[in-house]
Amino acid sequence: MKEGVEILNTHANETKDRLKGLLKPCPFCGGKADIDHHIDSFHDIQYHIKCTGCGLSFNNSWGTYQTSDIQKEVVRWNTRANP
């Protein structure tokens, strides 16, 4: 089972590295946005986007390791209205 979690972590890290450059700065403070993840008890990857400046965050509910889920969150982060 440990090998499966390691494979999921590798996949999640590759996905995050590929998508981090697409994130726009935080619309509230202009801080850098970052993507984090954890693997839940069902072995699904939960992605989380958070501003490293003010802490504003979006995360997907019950997301999976499928790339399309984090891509949707990146689009959601990037399409919020600026102040």
Beta strands, then each sheet from edge to edge (+ up, - down):
strand 1: 33-39
strand 2: 45-51
strand 3: 57-59
sheet 1: 1+ 2- 3+
end
